[in-house]
Amino acid sequence: MNKIVLSKITLSIIGLILLPFSFSHAQMLNANYGDLGVTIDGDSVDVETEGLDVAVDGDNVDVTAGDLDVDVRDDSVEVKTTNTPATTATPAQQNVTSVRTDSSGNVQVDTDQASIRTNAKTNTSSVSTDVGGLSVMMQDGSVSVETEGMLVDIDDNSRVLFQSESDVRAYADIVEKRDNKIASIESTSDGVEVEYMTEGRLFGIFPKTYISRVTVRDGGEVEVKGPWYSFLMTNKAHAQVKSAVESKLATMTLAVEAEEKPFAHAQVIDVVTDSLQVQVGKQGVSVDTGDVSVDVSDGNVNVDLR
């Protein structure tokens, strides 16, 4: 497959070309740059290439890529893939909205007020209990498509994967690799610790990236801490992350028996990392289907066709 990359640099160059047109709603542009078509009409911008169409009209964004359709409006996000819709009907603040899909067609829509997951495929994956846990199933550091599908949501269907702390460690490694905001994940004797990258302003002026830690103890207590100098930083994310994790845990019943602890810790890792996707995610919408990656944030559109 030919690879077409619409990078930030490319978009910046296009932005410079289009700059004279941005000062007047009366200006219009209809131009082609190789296989890329750009149309500007007042507040509307349309970027189109083979298999992909990104349309921005004021605060509304429409992304169409193959079978995937993402519509962002002032107060909702709608995702359709393989004729299976997932719609958020509650208000969604733009700075905490995350839309994710995986290569199997599974779609997750997270906002600070709603979390909706739907599977494009209706079949249920299962793994026999006599083949061992996740750490045994992994070969050359990877897992099968069926096992990967069971890791999208850590629920009762995934219980068979977590028979020991080695399985929890294997799952933590997978999560760390697929999310570059996660610095480390540890399953301890009395809970789970997740370190993640967050941003703030030192003295309220200087931008700085630093590591914060979420600790969830087996009794359900949640603690979020930054480095020793975090009192000098302006960042409300710690309180937001703590609230998001506590809200998700309140709807769950975590096992307390020793033999069930690996599965409970895997559930906590899933809850914490999902909460971080919402609270730490950049403003906008990011979609990755395996064949195409689209990121719409801060007025920029980044497209990668693979």
C-alpha positions as CSV (number, residue, x, y, z in Angstrom):
1,M,0.0,0.0,0.0
2,N,1.3,3.4,-0.9
3,K,2.1,5.5,2.2
4,I,0.8,9.1,2.3
5,V,1.8,11.1,5.4
6,L,0.2,14.4,6.2
7,S,2.6,15.5,9.0
8,K,2.6,18.5,11.2
9,I,5.4,20.0,9.0
10,T,3.3,19.5,5.9
11,L,0.3,21.0,7.5
12,S,2.4,23.9,8.7
13,I,3.5,24.6,5.1
14,I,-0.1,24.4,4.0
15,G,-1.0,26.7,6.8
16,L,1.5,29.3,5.6
17,I,0.1,29.0,2.0
18,L,-3.4,29.5,3.3
19,L,-2.6,32.2,5.8
20,P,-3.6,35.1,3.5
21,F,-7.0,33.5,3.2
22,S,-7.6,33.2,6.9
23,F,-8.1,37.0,7.5
24,S,-11.2,37.4,5.4
25,H,-14.3,35.2,5.3
26,A,-14.9,36.4,1.8
27,Q,-11.7,34.6,0.6
28,M,-11.9,31.2,-1.0
29,L,-9.4,28.5,-2.0
30,N,-9.7,25.3,-4.0
31,A,-6.3,23.8,-4.7
32,N,-4.5,20.4,-5.2
33,Y,-1.2,19.5,-3.8
34,G,-0.3,16.2,-5.5
35,D,-3.0,13.7,-4.3
36,L,-4.1,16.1,-1.6
37,G,-7.0,18.4,-2.2
38,V,-7.6,21.5,0.0
39,T,-10.8,23.6,-0.1
40,I,-11.4,26.7,2.1
41,D,-14.6,28.6,2.1
42,G,-15.0,31.1,4.9
43,D,-14.9,29.1,8.2
44,S,-15.0,25.7,6.4
45,V,-11.8,23.7,5.6
46,D,-11.9,20.4,3.7
47,V,-8.8,18.2,3.3
48,E,-9.3,15.2,1.0
49,T,-7.1,12.4,-0.4
50,E,-7.8,8.8,-1.6
51,G,-9.7,7.0,1.2
52,L,-9.8,9.9,3.6
53,D,-11.8,13.1,4.0
54,V,-11.4,15.5,6.9
55,A,-13.9,18.4,7.1
56,V,-13.7,21.2,9.6
57,D,-16.6,23.6,9.9
58,G,-16.2,26.0,12.8
59,D,-16.3,23.8,15.9
60,N,-17.6,20.7,14.0
61,V,-15.2,18.1,12.7
62,D,-16.1,15.2,10.4
63,V,-13.5,12.5,9.6
64,T,-14.2,9.7,7.1
65,A,-11.6,7.0,6.5
66,G,-12.8,3.8,4.8
67,D,-15.4,2.2,7.0
68,L,-14.7,4.6,9.9
69,D,-16.8,7.8,10.4
70,V,-16.2,10.2,13.3
71,D,-18.5,13.2,13.8
72,V,-17.6,15.7,16.5
73,R,-20.2,18.4,17.4
74,D,-20.3,21.0,20.2
75,D,-21.8,18.6,22.7
76,S,-21.3,15.0,21.4
77,V,-19.1,12.6,19.6
78,E,-20.4,9.9,17.2
79,V,-18.3,7.0,15.9
80,K,-19.4,4.5,13.3
81,T,-17.4,1.6,12.1
82,T,-18.5,-1.5,10.2
83,N,-22.1,-0.4,10.4
84,T,-21.9,-0.4,14.3
85,P,-22.6,3.1,15.8
86,A,-21.5,4.3,19.2
87,T,-22.9,7.7,20.2
88,T,-22.3,9.9,23.2
89,A,-25.5,11.8,24.0
90,T,-24.2,13.6,27.1
91,P,-22.1,16.8,27.0
92,A,-18.4,16.1,26.3
93,Q,-15.8,18.7,27.2
94,Q,-13.4,18.9,24.3
95,N,-10.3,18.9,26.5
96,V,-11.1,15.5,27.9
97,T,-12.4,13.6,24.9
98,S,-10.7,10.4,23.7
99,V,-11.8,8.2,20.8
100,R,-9.8,5.0,20.3
101,T,-10.1,2.0,18.0
102,D,-7.9,-1.0,17.6
103,S,-7.0,-3.1,14.5
104,S,-9.9,-5.5,15.3
105,G,-12.5,-2.7,14.8
106,N,-13.2,-2.2,18.5
107,V,-14.2,1.4,19.4
108,Q,-14.0,3.2,22.7
109,V,-15.4,6.7,23.3
110,D,-14.4,8.3,26.6
111,T,-15.5,11.7,28.0
112,D,-15.4,13.0,31.5
113,Q,-19.1,12.3,31.7
114,A,-19.5,9.1,29.6
115,S,-17.6,6.0,28.7
116,I,-19.0,3.9,25.9
117,R,-17.5,0.8,24.4
118,T,-18.7,-1.3,21.5
119,N,-17.3,-4.1,19.5
120,A,-17.5,-4.0,15.7
121,K,-17.4,-7.8,15.8
122,T,-20.1,-9.7,17.6
123,N,-18.2,-12.9,18.1
124,T,-16.8,-13.5,21.6
125,S,-13.2,-14.6,22.1
126,S,-12.4,-17.3,24.5
127,V,-9.2,-19.1,25.7
128,S,-9.0,-22.6,27.2
129,T,-8.1,-22.7,30.9
130,D,-5.6,-25.5,30.3
131,V,-3.1,-23.4,28.3
132,G,-1.9,-21.2,31.1
133,G,-2.2,-17.4,31.7
134,L,-1.2,-14.4,29.6
135,S,2.5,-14.8,30.3
136,V,2.4,-18.4,28.9
137,M,0.4,-17.4,25.8
138,M,2.8,-14.7,24.8
139,Q,5.3,-15.7,22.2
140,D,8.2,-13.5,21.1
141,G,6.7,-10.7,23.2
142,S,3.4,-10.7,21.3
143,V,-0.1,-12.2,21.7
144,S,-2.6,-13.7,19.3
145,V,-5.5,-11.7,17.8
146,E,-8.0,-13.6,20.0
147,T,-6.0,-12.8,23.1
148,E,-5.5,-9.2,22.2
149,G,-9.3,-8.8,21.7
150,M,-9.8,-10.0,25.3
151,L,-7.4,-7.3,26.6
152,V,-9.6,-4.4,25.2
153,D,-11.8,-4.7,28.3
154,I,-10.6,-6.5,31.4
155,D,-13.9,-8.3,32.4
156,D,-15.0,-11.8,33.2
157,N,-14.1,-12.9,29.7
158,S,-10.5,-12.0,30.5
159,R,-10.4,-13.7,33.9
160,V,-8.7,-16.8,32.6
161,L,-5.7,-14.8,31.4
162,F,-4.7,-13.7,34.9
163,Q,-3.7,-16.7,37.0
164,S,-0.5,-15.3,38.6
165,E,1.5,-12.0,39.1
166,S,3.6,-13.0,36.0
167,D,0.4,-12.6,33.9
168,V,-0.2,-9.1,35.5
169,R,3.4,-8.1,34.6
170,A,2.9,-9.3,31.0
171,Y,-0.3,-7.2,30.7
172,A,1.5,-4.2,32.3
173,D,4.3,-4.5,29.6
174,I,1.7,-4.5,26.8
175,V,0.0,-1.4,28.2
176,E,3.3,0.4,28.7
177,K,4.3,-0.2,25.0
178,R,0.9,0.9,23.5
179,D,0.6,4.1,25.6
180,N,3.7,6.4,25.6
181,K,2.2,8.5,28.4
182,I,2.6,5.6,30.8
183,A,6.1,5.6,32.4
184,S,5.7,2.4,34.5
185,I,3.2,0.0,36.0
186,E,3.8,-2.1,39.2
187,S,1.6,-4.7,40.8
188,T,2.6,-4.8,44.5
189,S,1.6,-7.0,47.4
190,D,-1.1,-4.6,48.4
191,G,-2.2,-2.8,45.2
192,V,-1.2,-1.2,41.9
193,E,1.1,1.8,41.1
194,V,1.0,3.5,37.7
195,E,3.5,6.3,36.9
196,Y,2.5,8.6,34.0
197,M,3.8,11.7,32.2
198,T,1.9,14.9,32.9
199,E,2.3,18.5,32.1
200,G,2.1,21.7,34.2
201,R,3.7,25.1,34.6
202,L,6.4,25.8,37.1
203,F,5.5,28.9,39.1
204,G,2.5,29.1,36.7
205,I,4.9,30.3,33.9
206,F,7.3,27.7,32.6
207,P,6.0,24.6,30.9
208,K,7.3,21.4,32.3
209,T,6.7,17.7,31.8
210,Y,7.1,15.5,34.9
211,I,6.1,12.1,36.3
212,S,3.1,11.6,38.6
213,R,2.0,8.4,40.3
214,V,-1.4,6.9,40.9
215,T,-1.6,4.3,43.7
216,V,-4.6,2.1,44.2
217,R,-4.5,-0.1,47.3
218,D,-6.4,-3.4,47.5
219,G,-9.0,-1.7,49.9
220,G,-9.9,0.7,47.1
221,E,-8.0,3.8,48.5
222,V,-6.7,6.0,45.6
223,E,-3.8,8.4,45.9
224,V,-2.3,10.6,43.2
225,K,1.1,12.3,43.8
226,G,3.6,14.3,41.8
227,P,7.3,14.9,42.5
228,W,8.5,16.8,45.6
229,Y,8.4,20.1,43.7
230,S,4.8,19.6,42.5
231,F,3.6,22.2,45.0
232,L,5.3,24.8,42.7
233,M,3.4,23.6,39.7
234,T,0.0,24.7,38.5
235,N,-1.9,21.6,37.4
236,K,-5.4,20.5,38.3
237,A,-5.0,17.1,36.6
238,H,-4.1,15.2,39.9
239,A,-7.6,15.9,41.4
240,Q,-9.3,15.1,38.1
241,V,-7.4,11.8,37.7
242,K,-8.2,10.8,41.3
243,S,-11.9,11.5,40.9
244,A,-12.1,9.6,37.6
245,V,-10.4,6.5,39.0
246,E,-12.6,6.6,42.2
247,S,-15.7,6.9,40.0
248,K,-14.9,3.9,37.9
249,L,-13.9,1.8,40.9
250,A,-17.1,2.6,42.7
251,T,-19.0,0.7,40.0
252,M,-16.9,-2.5,40.4
253,T,-16.5,-5.3,42.9
254,L,-12.9,-6.2,43.1
255,A,-11.9,-9.7,44.3
256,V,-10.0,-9.8,47.6
257,E,-9.1,-13.5,47.8
258,A,-5.4,-14.2,47.2
259,E,-6.0,-16.4,44.1
260,E,-8.2,-13.7,42.6
261,K,-5.7,-10.8,43.2
262,P,-3.9,-11.0,39.8
263,F,-7.2,-10.5,38.0
264,A,-8.2,-7.7,40.4
265,H,-4.9,-6.0,39.8
266,A,-5.3,-6.3,36.0
267,Q,-8.8,-4.7,36.4
268,V,-7.3,-1.8,38.4
269,I,-4.6,-1.2,35.7
270,D,-7.3,-1.1,33.1
271,V,-9.3,1.5,35.1
272,V,-6.3,3.7,35.9
273,T,-5.0,3.8,32.3
274,D,-8.4,4.4,30.9
275,S,-8.9,7.3,33.3
276,L,-5.5,8.7,32.2
277,Q,-6.5,8.5,28.5
278,V,-9.4,10.9,29.4
279,Q,-7.7,13.3,31.8
280,V,-4.2,13.5,30.2
281,G,-5.3,13.3,26.6
282,K,-4.8,16.4,24.4
283,Q,-7.8,18.5,23.3
284,G,-9.4,17.1,20.3
285,V,-10.0,13.7,18.7
286,S,-7.5,10.9,17.9
287,V,-8.5,7.8,15.9
288,D,-6.2,4.9,14.9
289,T,-7.6,2.0,12.9
290,G,-4.4,0.3,12.0
291,D,-4.5,1.4,8.4
292,V,-5.0,5.1,9.1
293,S,-4.3,7.4,12.0
294,V,-6.1,10.8,12.3
295,D,-5.5,13.3,15.0
296,V,-7.5,16.5,15.2
297,S,-6.4,18.9,18.0
298,D,-5.6,22.5,18.7
299,G,-6.8,23.5,15.2
300,N,-4.5,21.0,13.4
301,V,-5.3,17.9,11.4
302,N,-2.6,15.2,11.3
303,V,-3.1,12.2,9.0
304,D,-1.0,9.1,8.5
305,L,-2.0,6.5,5.9
306,R,-0.1,3.2,6.3
